[in-house]
Amino acid sequence: MKLSKHFTKFLLIFSLISSFAYGLELDKIESTMTQNIQKTMDILQKNFTNNPKDSTISNTKIEQIAKEIFMMFDSIFDYNLMAQLSLSKEYKALTQTQKEEYNQAFEQNLKKSFTDKLKLYKDEKMEVLGGEKSKNNRYHLKASMVLDGKLNYIVFKFYDNKGDWKIYDVDILGISVIQTYRSQFNDILTNADFQTLLTKLKSEISFESTKQ
């Protein structure tokens, strides 16, 4: 079946909290994420919730809002690693040129998929609950969100990149973003080649069409 309404809303929030620069120091993860999430909620509240019900926000404006929020988080999400993990063992077989093209397409697909869902925002709130190390080089930050009166959770998974901690995956309603992509990619590569996957990634693949 298609993604649930709650899962889609969680994808929206994740998009607004999205890696190529510097990550975070371990002791700064919780405070920085809390601050940036609050700024994100403020931007959404201002641009969506406070607008008259009959007003329409243009696609250009939505893209501007998304870019404003992505700028706060692009140094925290490791899109290259997420792309590599999503393609799994097939990634190693790519040429350097193919890797660069695929990495770029993956990041653009991820951001576009979430930006397209901006209009779904309806005054949901996210609260950072805290985090802990799952391993010496892994840290999980848990946040809560109330959707339609029900408490749900999202987990940001960080890894240690030589002292700079970055997000390599996010669990949304218990569903991994990486596993979601990997499942789609495996289905495509079972019957087609990498170029077909790349073409679909640039135009067709999105969380909206994912089956769980």
C-alpha positions as CSV (number, residue, x, y, z in Angstrom):
1,M,0.0,0.0,0.0
2,K,1.0,3.6,-0.4
3,L,2.6,5.6,2.4
4,S,0.3,6.6,5.2
5,K,-0.7,10.1,5.8
6,H,1.3,10.2,9.0
7,F,4.4,8.9,7.3
8,T,4.1,11.5,4.5
9,K,3.9,14.3,7.1
10,F,7.0,12.9,8.9
11,L,8.8,13.0,5.5
12,L,7.8,16.6,5.2
13,I,9.4,17.5,8.5
14,F,12.5,15.6,7.8
15,S,12.9,17.5,4.6
16,L,12.9,20.7,6.4
17,I,15.6,19.6,8.7
18,S,18.1,18.5,5.9
19,S,26.1,17.3,3.4
20,F,29.0,18.1,2.3
21,A,30.5,20.6,4.8
22,Y,31.0,20.4,8.5
23,G,28.9,18.3,10.9
24,L,28.4,18.9,14.6
25,E,30.5,18.2,17.7
26,L,28.9,15.4,19.8
27,D,28.1,17.6,22.7
28,K,26.4,20.2,20.4
29,I,24.1,17.8,18.6
30,E,21.1,18.1,20.9
31,S,21.2,21.9,21.4
32,T,21.9,22.7,17.7
33,M,19.2,20.4,16.4
34,T,16.7,21.8,19.0
35,Q,17.5,25.3,17.9
36,N,17.3,24.6,14.2
37,I,14.1,22.6,14.5
38,Q,12.5,25.5,16.4
39,K,13.6,27.9,13.7
40,T,12.1,25.5,11.1
41,M,8.8,25.4,12.9
42,D,8.7,29.2,13.2
43,I,9.3,29.5,9.4
44,L,6.5,27.0,8.7
45,Q,4.1,28.7,11.1
46,K,4.7,32.1,9.6
47,N,4.4,31.0,5.9
48,F,1.6,28.4,6.1
49,T,-0.4,28.3,9.3
50,N,-0.8,32.1,9.6
51,N,-1.9,32.6,6.0
52,P,-5.6,33.0,5.1
53,K,-7.3,29.8,4.3
54,D,-8.1,30.9,0.8
55,S,-4.5,32.0,0.0
56,T,-2.2,30.1,-2.3
57,I,1.5,30.0,-1.9
58,S,3.3,29.9,-5.2
59,N,5.7,27.1,-6.1
60,T,8.5,29.7,-6.4
61,K,7.7,30.8,-2.8
62,I,7.7,27.2,-1.5
63,E,11.1,26.5,-3.1
64,Q,12.4,29.7,-1.5
65,I,11.2,28.5,1.9
66,A,12.7,25.1,1.4
67,K,16.1,26.5,0.4
68,E,16.1,28.8,3.5
69,I,15.6,25.8,5.7
70,F,17.9,23.5,3.9
71,M,20.7,26.0,4.4
72,M,20.5,25.5,8.1
73,F,21.0,21.8,7.8
74,D,23.0,21.0,4.7
75,S,26.2,20.7,6.8
76,I,24.5,18.1,9.1
77,F,23.1,15.6,6.6
78,D,25.7,13.5,4.7
79,Y,23.9,13.1,1.4
80,N,26.8,11.3,-0.2
81,L,26.9,8.6,2.4
82,M,23.1,8.3,2.3
83,A,23.3,7.8,-1.5
84,Q,26.0,5.2,-1.1
85,L,24.1,3.3,1.6
86,S,20.9,3.4,-0.5
87,L,22.6,1.8,-3.5
88,S,24.4,-0.7,-1.2
89,K,27.1,-3.0,-2.9
90,E,26.2,-1.7,-6.3
91,Y,27.8,1.6,-5.5
92,K,31.3,0.2,-5.5
93,A,30.9,-0.9,-9.1
94,L,30.3,2.6,-10.4
95,T,32.9,4.8,-12.0
96,Q,33.9,8.0,-10.3
97,T,31.9,9.9,-12.9
98,Q,28.8,7.7,-12.3
99,K,29.2,8.2,-8.5
100,E,29.3,12.0,-8.8
101,E,26.2,12.0,-11.1
102,Y,24.3,9.6,-8.9
103,N,25.2,11.5,-5.7
104,Q,23.9,14.7,-7.2
105,A,20.7,13.1,-8.5
106,F,20.1,11.4,-5.1
107,E,20.4,14.7,-3.2
108,Q,18.2,16.5,-5.7
109,N,15.6,13.8,-5.5
110,L,15.5,13.7,-1.7
111,K,15.1,17.5,-1.5
112,K,12.5,17.7,-4.3
113,S,10.5,14.8,-2.8
114,F,10.2,16.7,0.5
115,T,9.8,20.2,-0.9
116,D,6.8,19.0,-2.9
117,K,5.1,18.1,0.4
118,L,5.5,21.5,2.1
119,K,1.9,22.4,1.6
120,L,0.9,19.4,3.8
121,Y,2.1,21.3,6.9
122,K,-0.8,22.0,9.3
123,D,0.7,23.3,12.5
124,E,2.4,20.1,13.6
125,K,5.0,20.5,16.4
126,M,8.3,18.6,16.9
127,E,10.1,18.4,20.2
128,V,13.6,17.0,20.7
129,L,13.5,14.5,23.5
130,G,17.2,13.7,23.8
131,G,19.8,11.3,22.4
132,E,22.3,8.6,23.3
133,K,25.2,6.7,21.8
134,S,24.2,3.3,20.3
135,K,27.9,2.6,19.6
136,N,31.1,4.5,20.1
137,N,30.7,6.1,16.6
138,R,26.9,6.2,16.5
139,Y,24.4,8.6,18.1
140,H,20.6,8.5,17.9
141,L,18.6,11.7,18.6
142,K,14.9,11.1,19.3
143,A,12.2,13.6,18.7
144,S,8.4,13.5,19.1
145,M,5.5,14.8,17.1
146,V,1.8,14.8,17.6
147,L,-0.2,14.0,14.5
148,D,-4.0,13.9,14.6
149,G,-3.8,13.6,18.4
150,K,-1.4,10.7,18.4
151,L,2.2,10.8,19.7
152,N,4.8,9.6,17.1
153,Y,8.5,9.5,17.0
154,I,11.4,10.3,14.6
155,V,15.0,9.2,15.2
156,F,18.0,11.0,13.6
157,K,20.9,8.7,13.2
158,F,24.4,10.3,13.4
159,Y,27.8,8.9,12.8
160,D,31.3,10.1,13.8
161,N,33.1,11.6,10.7
162,K,36.4,12.3,12.3
163,G,34.9,14.4,15.1
164,D,32.2,15.9,12.9
165,W,28.9,14.1,13.6
166,K,26.6,13.9,10.6
167,I,23.2,12.3,9.9
168,Y,23.3,9.2,7.7
169,D,19.7,8.0,8.1
170,V,16.4,8.9,9.7
171,D,13.8,6.5,11.1
172,I,10.3,7.8,10.5
173,L,7.5,5.9,12.2
174,G,10.0,3.1,12.5
175,I,10.8,3.2,8.8
176,S,14.3,3.9,7.6
177,V,14.7,6.5,4.8
178,I,17.7,4.6,3.6
179,Q,15.9,1.2,3.6
180,T,13.0,2.8,1.7
181,Y,15.3,4.0,-1.1
182,R,17.2,0.8,-1.1
183,S,14.1,-1.3,-1.6
184,Q,13.1,0.8,-4.6
185,F,16.6,0.7,-6.1
186,N,16.8,-3.1,-5.7
187,D,13.4,-3.5,-7.4
188,I,14.7,-1.5,-10.4
189,L,18.1,-3.1,-10.6
190,T,16.6,-6.6,-10.6
191,N,15.3,-6.0,-14.1
192,A,17.3,-3.0,-15.4
193,D,20.7,-1.4,-15.4
194,F,22.2,1.5,-13.4
195,Q,21.4,4.0,-16.2
196,T,17.8,3.1,-16.0
197,L,17.8,3.7,-12.2
198,L,19.6,7.0,-12.6
199,T,17.0,8.1,-15.1
200,K,14.1,7.1,-12.8
201,L,15.8,8.8,-9.9
202,K,15.9,12.1,-11.8
203,S,12.3,11.9,-12.8
204,E,10.1,9.2,-11.3
205,I,11.3,7.9,-7.9
206,S,9.7,9.5,-4.8
207,F,8.6,8.5,-1.4
208,E,5.0,9.0,-2.5
209,S,5.2,6.0,-4.7
210,T,7.0,3.8,-2.2
211,K,5.2,0.7,-1.1
212,Q,5.6,-0.7,2.3
